[in-house]
Amino acid sequence: MNKRTQTILGVVVVFVIAAIAIPMYISRQHTTFRAEVTDHMSMLDTLDILVIKKITATDPYDEEEVTIKDPQEIRNVLKLAKDIELRRLKQTDISDRSEGNPYYYDWQLLTKKEDRFTVGFGITFYNEHAVSIYSGYKTREKLGNYEITNDFNLNEMERLFTNLKEGKE
């Protein structure tokens, strides 16, 4: 092969590799709440407990808490977030997280995997655009920061929390 053919072949190989690698990288950056949390639960898993905390953005020690132990009620709460679309972020600016919102919500979900061991998820909704998810199911990169890319109304979370709080007290 002459020099020109080798150069053309090299350029074609680089374009083919880029055409495969770039879409794979981009698809890893976009995910859903369902893929990050609920898809890790099988039919044999038991929803054990869900603790929802409403935390004041200015004072993290000022919080209200609701605990749900009924698996069906936990499923109903998870339905609120199941269609959230997410984009993975490398790092987030913490000062930005609670912009304009006096509260943020922290969910702590425990599931029993096939009645053998417990796996936990920690989901923190900072505002309508930012969420962090800790997955005890993963072996690496357990904590992920995400930007919410579709419509999500934090007022629904407030309504849900208020209804649960009134129902418990």
C-alpha positions in Angstrom: 0.0 0.0 0.0 1.2 3.4 -0.8 1.4 6.3 1.7 -1.8 8.0 0.5 -3.9 4.8 0.9 -2.6 4.3 4.4 -3.4 7.9 5.3 -7.0 7.6 4.0 -7.4 4.2 5.7 -6.2 5.8 9.0 -8.6 8.7 8.7 -11.5 6.3 8.0 -10.6 4.1 11.0 -10.5 7.2 13.3 -14.0 8.3 12.0 -15.5 4.9 12.5 -14.1 4.7 16.1 -15.4 8.2 16.8 -18.8 7.3 15.3 -19.1 4.4 17.7 -17.5 5.9 20.8 -19.2 9.3 20.9 -22.8 8.0 20.9 -21.9 5.4 23.6 -20.4 8.1 25.8 -23.4 10.4 25.3 -25.9 7.7 26.1 -24.1 7.0 29.4 -24.6 10.6 30.4 -28.4 10.5 30.0 -30.5 8.2 32.3 -33.8 8.1 34.2 -34.8 7.9 37.8 -36.2 4.5 37.0 -32.9 3.2 35.6 -30.9 4.5 38.6 -33.3 3.3 41.3 -36.3 1.2 40.6 -34.8 -1.0 37.9 -32.4 -2.4 40.5 -35.3 -3.9 42.3 -36.6 -7.3 41.3 -40.0 -9.0 41.9 -38.4 -10.9 44.9 -37.3 -7.7 46.6 -39.3 -6.2 49.4 -39.7 -2.4 49.9 -38.8 -2.2 53.6 -38.9 1.4 54.6 -38.9 4.9 53.1 -37.9 7.9 55.2 -38.6 11.3 53.7 -37.0 14.3 55.3 -37.8 17.9 54.5 -34.7 19.9 55.4 -34.3 23.7 55.6 -31.7 24.9 53.0 -30.3 27.4 55.5 -30.1 25.1 58.5 -29.5 21.4 57.7 -30.3 20.4 61.3 -33.8 21.8 61.0 -35.8 19.0 59.5 -39.2 17.3 59.5 -39.5 13.6 58.8 -42.1 11.1 57.7 -41.5 7.3 57.8 -43.4 4.9 55.5 -43.3 1.2 56.1 -46.2 0.0 53.9 -44.7 -1.4 50.6 -47.7 -0.3 48.6 -47.6 3.3 49.9 -43.8 3.3 49.1 -44.6 2.3 45.5 -47.1 5.1 45.3 -44.5 7.6 46.4 -41.9 6.3 44.0 -44.4 6.8 41.2 -44.0 10.5 41.7 -40.4 10.4 40.5 -40.4 7.4 38.1 -40.5 9.4 34.9 -37.8 11.9 35.8 -35.1 12.2 33.1 -31.6 12.8 34.2 -28.3 14.0 32.8 -25.2 12.9 34.8 -22.9 15.7 36.0 -19.2 15.5 36.8 -19.5 17.9 39.6 -22.1 20.3 40.9 -22.0 23.7 42.5 -23.4 23.2 46.0 -24.3 26.9 46.4 -26.6 26.6 43.4 -28.5 23.5 44.6 -31.2 25.2 46.6 -31.6 28.4 44.6 -34.9 30.0 45.5 -36.2 27.0 47.5 -36.3 27.2 51.3 -36.3 23.4 51.6 -34.9 20.3 49.9 -36.1 16.7 50.3 -34.0 13.7 51.2 -35.4 10.2 50.6 -33.8 7.2 52.3 -35.1 4.0 50.8 -34.3 0.5 52.1 -35.1 -2.7 50.2 -34.6 -6.3 51.2 -33.0 -8.2 48.4 -34.7 -11.6 48.2 -35.0 -11.5 52.1 -31.3 -12.0 52.4 -29.7 -8.5 52.8 -30.7 -4.9 52.7 -29.8 -2.4 50.0 -30.2 1.3 50.5 -30.8 4.3 48.2 -30.4 7.9 49.2 -32.1 10.4 46.9 -31.8 14.1 47.6 -34.0 16.5 45.6 -32.3 19.9 45.9 -34.6 21.8 43.5 -36.5 21.3 40.3 -33.2 20.9 38.4 -30.8 19.0 40.7 -30.8 15.6 42.4 -28.2 13.4 43.9 -28.7 9.6 44.1 -26.7 7.2 46.3 -27.1 3.6 45.3 -26.1 0.9 47.6 -26.7 -1.5 44.8 -23.6 -0.3 42.8 -20.1 -1.4 43.6 -18.4 1.7 42.1 -19.5 5.3 41.8 -22.3 4.9 44.3 -23.1 8.6 44.5 -24.2 10.4 41.3 -25.1 14.0 40.8 -27.7 14.7 38.1 -29.5 17.5 36.4 -33.2 17.0 35.9 -33.8 17.5 32.1 -37.6 17.2 31.9 -40.4 19.0 33.8 -40.4 18.2 37.5 -42.5 20.1 40.0 -41.1 20.3 43.5 -44.5 21.5 44.7 -45.8 18.0 44.1 -43.1 16.8 46.6 -44.3 19.4 49.1 -48.0 18.3 48.6 -47.0 14.7 49.1 -45.0 15.4 52.2 -47.8 17.5 53.7 -50.3 14.8 53.0 -48.1 12.1 54.5 -47.3 14.2 57.5 -51.1 14.9 58.2 -51.9 11.3 57.6 -49.3 10.1 60.2 -50.1 12.6 62.9 
